[in-house]
Amino acid sequence: MRPIQMVDLQQQYQHIKPEMDAAIQQVIDSAAFVKGKQVETFARHLEAYTGAKHVIPVANGTEALQIALMALGLKPGDEVITPTFTFIATAEVVALLGLTPVVVDVDWQTMNMSVEAVRKAITPKTKAIVPVHLFGQCADMEEILALAKEHNLFVVEDGAQAIGATYTFSDGHKAQACTMGHIGCTSFFPSKNLGCYGDGGALMTNDDALADTIRVIANHGMRVRYHHDLVGVNSRLDTIQAAVLDTKLPHLDDYIAARQAAAAYYDKAFADCPWLQTPGRSAHSTHVFHQYTLRVTGADRNALREHLTAAGVPAMVYYPIPLHMQTAYQDPRYTRGMFPVAEKLADCVLSLPMHTELDEEQLAFIVQTVKAFKK
C-alpha cells in the first residue's frame, strides 16, 4: 500500500505529467512570467466553467477577500458579519481594513453560517456578510441573499474550499459557489480542489463596475500605467500558476467525483459507529469535499488523532480555536459559551485524508484504523 497522505499532490501530478510539463515549459520558453497570455486564458476558461461574468485572478485567496472588501468602499467601523468557525483569513482582512468583524455561530450539521444567527447580528452599522462555504459545500445562500437584500447589505462569498460546488435555489435554478453574491473569492493553494503549484486566488463577479474596480485595485490602483486612481495593492497570479491551473481545470469535475466517491465510502463505513457523526449535507448544495470532517462525539478526539498518526494515517483538526477565542480577535462583546455550536465543533472535529488519489486499499485501512480505536 502506498503511504497515506492528507493530500497526495505527487500522485495527482503523475497522472497529468505530460500535459503539465508541456504547459510549464511553454511559459519558461516564452519568459512571460508575469501577465503572460495564460493568465487571461485561464480566467476566460474559469468564467466558462463557473458561469461568472468576470474572473479576476490574484496572488492568493486572502488578498482576494481583502480586495473584495476594498472594492465595496467600506469605511472604518463598518461591521462585516462572518462565521466564527472558519480559517482566520476571513476575519483577518476585515480587521486589516479597519472594519469591525462581527462573528456568528454555525449550523451543527453543515458547519456553515447559521442564517438565524446572521439575522440577529445585523445592526445599523452592518454593511456586508461574508458567508464561508466550509469544507466544500455552499452556505444557505438563498436565505443569506434575501437577508442582504432586505437590509441593503453586500455579500462576499468565501469559496476557497468549495470551487465546483453547485447551489440549487427554491425556484430550481442553479449557481456555482462564488457566483451568487456581489463578489466571490477563491483560493488556489496547492491543497485546494483546484490547486496550483504555489499561491494563487481569484475574485468573481457578475457586476461590470465592480469587476473594473477590482482589476484597478489589484493593479496598484491603475487603469493607465503610472496613473493611480484608487488606493490599490499589487496582487497578481503569475503565469506559471495560471498554466498549472488551466491544465488542471478540465480535470476538476473528475477530481470532485473522486472526492465524492471517497466520501461515500467513508459514510457507508462509519454508519455503524454511534460515536462518530459523518459530515452533514446541505439540502441545497452539492458537496465537493475539500475536507471530510467527522465529529467525534463519543470518544476522545485528540486520542483518536494520536492513534491514527501512530498507525500512519494523518488526520487534522480544522479548526481547533473559533475566531472569537483567538488572542488577536478577542472582543469584550464575545465570551466563551456565546457560540456553543462552534465551540463544540472545535473540540470534536477531525478531518480524515481526502484527495483525488485515494484508492480502496488506503480507504479500507483508514476505516479499519479508525474503528479499531473503539474496540
C-alpha positions as CSV (number, residue, x, y, z in Angstrom):
1,M,0.0,0.0,0.0
2,R,1.2,3.5,-0.9
3,P,1.8,5.7,2.2
4,I,-1.3,7.6,3.1
5,Q,-1.2,11.4,2.9
6,M,-3.8,14.1,3.7
7,V,-3.3,15.4,0.1
8,D,-1.4,13.4,-2.5
9,L,-0.3,16.0,-5.0
10,Q,2.6,14.0,-6.3
11,Q,0.3,11.1,-7.5
12,Q,-2.1,13.6,-9.0
13,Y,0.8,15.2,-10.9
14,Q,1.9,11.9,-12.2
15,H,-1.5,11.3,-13.9
16,I,-1.2,14.6,-15.9
17,K,2.6,14.9,-16.1
18,P,3.0,15.2,-19.9
19,E,0.4,17.9,-20.3
20,M,1.5,19.7,-17.1
21,D,5.2,19.6,-18.1
22,A,4.4,21.0,-21.5
23,A,2.3,23.8,-20.1
24,I,5.0,24.9,-17.7
25,Q,7.7,24.6,-20.3
26,Q,5.7,26.8,-22.7
27,V,5.8,29.6,-20.0
28,I,9.5,29.1,-19.5
29,D,10.1,29.3,-23.2
30,S,8.1,32.5,-23.5
31,A,9.8,34.1,-20.4
32,A,6.5,35.9,-19.8
33,F,6.4,35.0,-16.1
34,V,4.2,37.9,-15.2
35,K,1.0,38.8,-17.1
36,G,1.6,36.1,-19.7
37,K,-1.2,35.1,-22.0
38,Q,-2.0,32.0,-19.9
39,V,-3.4,34.2,-17.1
40,E,-6.1,35.7,-19.3
41,T,-6.8,32.3,-20.9
42,F,-7.3,30.7,-17.5
43,A,-9.6,33.5,-16.4
44,R,-11.8,33.0,-19.5
45,H,-11.9,29.2,-19.0
46,L,-12.8,29.6,-15.4
47,E,-15.6,32.0,-16.4
48,A,-17.0,29.4,-18.7
49,Y,-16.8,26.7,-16.0
50,T,-18.4,28.7,-13.2
51,G,-20.8,30.9,-15.1
52,A,-19.3,34.0,-13.6
53,K,-19.3,37.0,-15.9
54,H,-15.9,38.2,-14.7
55,V,-13.0,36.2,-13.1
56,I,-10.0,38.3,-11.9
57,P,-7.0,36.2,-10.9
58,V,-4.9,37.5,-8.0
59,A,-2.0,36.3,-5.9
60,N,-3.9,34.3,-3.2
61,G,-7.2,33.8,-1.6
62,T,-6.6,36.1,1.4
63,E,-5.8,39.0,-0.9
64,A,-8.9,38.2,-2.9
65,L,-11.0,38.7,0.2
66,Q,-9.2,42.0,1.0
67,I,-9.6,43.3,-2.5
68,A,-13.3,42.4,-2.4
69,L,-13.9,44.5,0.7
70,M,-11.8,47.3,-0.7
71,A,-13.8,47.3,-3.9
72,L,-17.1,47.7,-1.9
73,G,-15.9,51.1,-0.5
74,L,-16.5,50.1,3.1
75,K,-15.3,52.6,5.8
76,P,-13.6,52.0,9.1
77,G,-16.1,51.0,11.7
78,D,-18.4,49.3,9.3
79,E,-19.5,45.9,10.5
80,V,-18.9,42.7,8.5
81,I,-20.6,39.5,9.6
82,T,-18.7,36.3,9.2
83,P,-18.8,32.8,10.9
84,T,-16.7,32.2,13.9
85,F,-15.9,28.7,12.8
86,T,-13.6,29.1,9.9
87,F,-10.0,29.9,8.9
88,I,-8.6,33.1,10.2
89,A,-8.3,34.9,6.8
90,T,-12.0,35.6,6.7
91,A,-11.8,37.9,9.7
92,E,-8.2,38.9,9.2
93,V,-8.9,41.0,6.1
94,V,-11.8,42.7,7.9
95,A,-9.6,43.8,10.7
96,L,-6.7,44.8,8.5
97,L,-9.0,47.3,6.7
98,G,-10.2,48.8,10.0
99,L,-13.6,47.3,9.6
100,T,-15.3,45.6,12.5
101,P,-15.7,41.8,12.3
102,V,-18.9,40.5,13.8
103,V,-18.8,36.8,14.2
104,V,-21.8,34.4,14.4
105,D,-22.4,30.8,15.2
106,V,-22.8,28.0,12.7
107,D,-25.1,25.1,12.0
108,W,-24.2,21.8,13.6
109,Q,-24.9,19.6,10.6
110,T,-23.4,21.6,7.7
111,M,-20.9,23.6,9.9
112,N,-21.8,26.6,7.7
113,M,-23.0,30.0,8.9
114,S,-26.3,30.0,10.7
115,V,-28.8,32.2,8.9
116,E,-30.7,32.9,12.1
117,A,-27.5,33.9,13.8
118,V,-26.8,36.3,10.9
119,R,-30.3,37.8,11.2
120,K,-29.8,38.5,14.9
121,A,-26.4,40.1,14.3
122,I,-27.5,42.7,11.9
123,T,-27.3,46.3,13.2
124,P,-27.4,49.7,11.5
125,K,-23.6,49.5,11.2
126,T,-23.7,46.3,9.3
127,K,-22.6,46.7,5.7
128,A,-21.6,43.2,4.5
129,I,-22.0,39.5,5.1
130,V,-19.2,37.1,4.3
131,P,-20.5,33.5,4.2
132,V,-17.9,30.8,4.1
133,H,-18.6,27.7,2.0
134,L,-16.8,25.5,4.6
135,F,-15.2,22.1,3.7
136,G,-16.8,22.0,0.3
137,Q,-20.5,22.9,0.3
138,C,-22.3,26.2,0.0
139,A,-23.8,28.1,2.9
140,D,-27.6,28.7,2.6
141,M,-27.2,31.4,0.0
142,E,-30.8,31.9,-0.8
143,E,-31.6,32.9,2.7
144,I,-28.4,35.0,3.1
145,L,-29.1,36.8,-0.1
146,A,-32.7,37.5,1.0
147,L,-31.4,39.0,4.3
148,A,-28.8,41.1,2.4
149,K,-31.5,42.5,0.1
150,E,-33.8,43.3,3.0
151,H,-31.1,45.2,4.8
152,N,-29.2,46.6,1.8
153,L,-26.0,44.7,2.5
154,F,-23.2,43.4,0.3
155,V,-22.5,39.7,0.1
156,V,-18.9,38.4,-0.4
157,E,-18.6,34.7,-0.7
158,D,-15.6,33.0,0.7
159,G,-15.5,29.9,-1.6
160,A,-11.9,29.0,-1.0
161,Q,-12.9,25.4,-0.2
162,A,-15.9,24.9,-2.5
163,I,-15.0,25.6,-6.1
164,G,-17.2,23.5,-8.3
165,A,-20.0,23.2,-5.6
166,T,-23.5,23.9,-7.0
167,Y,-26.3,25.6,-5.1
168,T,-29.9,25.0,-6.1
169,F,-32.4,27.7,-5.4
170,S,-36.1,27.1,-4.5
171,D,-37.2,28.0,-8.0
172,G,-34.9,25.3,-9.4
173,H,-32.2,27.4,-10.9
174,K,-28.6,26.5,-10.0
175,A,-25.4,28.5,-9.5
176,Q,-21.9,27.7,-8.6
177,A,-20.0,28.7,-5.4
178,C,-18.6,32.3,-5.8
179,T,-21.1,33.4,-8.4
180,M,-24.1,34.2,-6.2
181,G,-23.1,37.2,-4.1
182,H,-21.8,40.6,-5.2
183,I,-18.3,39.2,-5.2
184,G,-17.0,35.6,-4.8
185,C,-13.4,34.8,-3.7
186,T,-11.5,31.6,-4.0
187,S,-8.0,30.2,-3.3
188,F,-5.8,28.1,-5.5
189,F,-3.5,27.0,-2.6
190,P,-1.9,23.7,-3.7
191,S,-4.1,21.5,-1.4
192,K,-7.4,23.0,-2.7
193,N,-9.6,21.0,-5.1
194,L,-8.3,23.2,-7.9
195,G,-4.8,24.0,-6.7
196,C,-1.7,25.5,-8.3
197,Y,1.9,24.8,-7.5
198,G,2.3,27.9,-5.3
199,D,0.0,30.6,-4.2
200,G,-3.0,31.9,-6.2
201,G,-6.5,33.1,-5.9
202,A,-9.3,34.8,-7.8
203,L,-12.3,37.1,-7.5
204,M,-15.6,36.5,-9.4
205,T,-18.4,38.9,-10.0
206,N,-21.3,39.5,-12.4
207,D,-21.2,43.3,-11.9
208,D,-19.2,45.1,-14.6
209,A,-18.5,48.1,-12.4
210,L,-17.2,46.0,-9.5
211,A,-15.1,44.0,-11.9
212,D,-13.4,47.2,-13.2
213,T,-12.8,48.4,-9.6
214,I,-11.4,45.0,-8.6
215,R,-9.0,45.0,-11.5
216,V,-7.8,48.5,-10.8
217,I,-7.3,47.8,-7.0
218,A,-5.3,44.6,-7.8
219,N,-3.0,46.6,-10.1
220,H,-1.8,49.3,-7.7
221,G,-4.9,51.3,-8.3
222,M,-4.0,51.9,-12.0
223,R,-6.2,51.9,-15.1
224,V,-3.4,53.6,-17.1
225,R,0.2,53.0,-16.2
226,Y,1.5,55.4,-13.6
227,H,-1.9,57.0,-13.2
228,H,-3.2,55.8,-9.8
229,D,-6.9,56.4,-9.5
230,L,-7.5,54.3,-6.4
231,V,-5.5,53.1,-3.4
232,G,-4.6,49.6,-4.5
233,V,-2.4,46.7,-3.9
234,N,0.0,44.5,-6.0
235,S,-1.8,41.2,-6.4
236,R,-1.5,39.0,-9.5
237,L,-1.5,35.4,-10.4
238,D,1.9,34.6,-12.0
239,T,1.9,32.9,-15.4
240,I,3.3,29.6,-14.4
241,Q,0.5,29.2,-11.8
242,A,-2.1,30.2,-14.4
243,A,-0.7,27.5,-16.7
244,V,-0.9,24.9,-14.0
245,L,-4.5,25.8,-13.1
246,D,-5.6,25.9,-16.8
247,T,-4.1,22.4,-17.2
248,K,-6.0,21.1,-14.1
249,L,-9.3,22.8,-14.8
250,P,-10.5,20.3,-17.4
251,H,-9.9,17.6,-14.8
252,L,-11.8,19.4,-11.9
253,D,-15.1,17.5,-12.4
254,D,-13.2,14.2,-12.3
255,Y,-11.4,15.4,-9.2
256,I,-14.7,16.3,-7.5
257,A,-16.2,12.9,-8.4
258,A,-13.2,11.1,-6.9
259,R,-13.6,13.0,-3.7
260,Q,-17.3,12.3,-3.6
261,A,-16.6,8.6,-4.1
262,A,-14.2,8.6,-1.2
263,A,-16.7,10.4,1.0
264,A,-19.4,7.9,0.1
265,Y,-17.0,5.1,1.1
266,Y,-16.4,6.8,4.5
267,D,-20.1,7.5,5.0
268,K,-21.0,3.8,4.5
269,A,-18.2,2.5,6.6
270,F,-18.9,4.8,9.6
271,A,-22.7,4.4,9.5
272,D,-22.5,1.8,12.3
273,C,-20.2,4.0,14.6
274,P,-22.5,5.8,17.0
275,W,-19.5,7.6,18.5
276,L,-18.9,9.3,15.1
277,Q,-21.0,11.7,13.1
278,T,-20.3,11.9,9.4
279,P,-20.4,15.2,7.6
280,G,-23.9,16.6,7.3
281,R,-25.1,17.6,3.9
282,S,-26.9,20.8,2.9
283,A,-30.3,20.3,1.4
284,H,-29.4,22.9,-1.2
285,S,-25.8,22.4,-2.2
286,T,-23.6,19.7,-3.6
287,H,-20.5,18.8,-1.6
288,V,-17.1,18.8,-3.3
289,F,-15.3,17.6,-0.1
290,H,-12.3,19.8,0.2
291,Q,-12.2,18.1,3.6
292,Y,-14.0,15.1,5.0
293,T,-14.7,16.2,8.6
294,L,-16.0,13.8,11.3
295,R,-17.5,15.0,14.5
296,V,-16.1,12.7,17.3
297,T,-18.9,12.8,19.8
298,G,-18.4,9.6,21.8
299,A,-14.7,9.4,22.2
300,D,-11.6,11.5,22.8
301,R,-10.9,13.3,19.6
302,N,-7.2,14.0,20.4
303,A,-6.6,10.5,21.5
304,L,-8.1,9.2,18.2
305,R,-5.9,11.5,16.2
306,E,-2.8,10.2,18.1
307,H,-4.0,6.6,17.4
308,L,-4.3,7.3,13.7
309,T,-1.0,9.1,13.5
310,A,0.8,6.2,15.1
311,A,-0.7,3.9,12.5
312,G,0.4,6.0,9.6
313,V,-2.9,7.7,9.0
314,P,-2.7,11.5,9.0
315,A,-5.6,13.4,10.5
316,M,-6.1,17.2,11.0
317,V,-8.2,19.4,13.2
318,Y,-9.9,22.2,11.2
319,Y,-10.3,24.3,13.3
320,P,-9.2,24.0,16.9
321,I,-10.0,27.6,18.0
322,P,-13.0,29.6,16.9
323,L,-12.3,33.2,15.8
324,H,-13.9,34.8,18.9
325,M,-11.4,32.8,21.1
326,Q,-8.3,33.7,19.1
327,T,-5.9,36.1,21.0
328,A,-5.7,38.6,18.2
329,Y,-9.5,38.8,17.8
330,Q,-10.7,38.8,21.4
331,D,-13.6,41.3,21.9
332,P,-15.4,42.2,25.1
333,R,-18.7,41.6,23.2
334,Y,-17.8,37.9,23.0
335,T,-17.2,35.4,25.7
336,R,-16.8,31.6,25.9
337,G,-20.2,30.0,25.6
338,M,-21.8,32.6,23.3
339,F,-21.2,30.4,20.3
340,P,-21.9,26.9,21.6
341,V,-22.0,25.1,18.2
342,A,-18.7,26.5,17.0
343,E,-17.1,25.8,20.4
344,K,-18.3,22.2,20.4
345,L,-17.2,21.7,16.8
346,A,-13.7,23.0,17.7
347,D,-13.5,20.3,20.4
348,C,-14.7,17.4,18.3
349,V,-14.0,17.8,14.6
350,L,-11.4,15.6,12.9
351,S,-10.6,15.6,9.2
352,L,-9.5,12.3,7.5
353,P,-7.4,12.0,4.4
354,M,-9.3,13.4,1.4
355,H,-7.9,13.8,-2.1
356,T,-8.2,12.6,-5.7
357,E,-5.8,9.7,-5.4
358,L,-7.2,7.7,-2.5
359,D,-7.6,4.0,-3.5
360,E,-9.8,1.4,-1.9
361,E,-6.9,-0.3,-0.1
362,Q,-6.0,3.0,1.5
363,L,-9.6,3.8,2.3
364,A,-10.1,0.4,3.9
365,F,-7.0,0.8,6.0
366,I,-8.1,4.2,7.2
367,V,-11.6,3.0,8.2
368,Q,-10.2,-0.1,9.9
369,T,-7.8,2.0,11.9
370,V,-10.5,4.4,13.0
371,K,-12.8,1.6,14.0
372,A,-10.0,-0.2,15.9
373,F,-9.8,2.8,18.3
374,K,-13.2,1.8,19.9
375,K,-12.8,-1.9,20.0
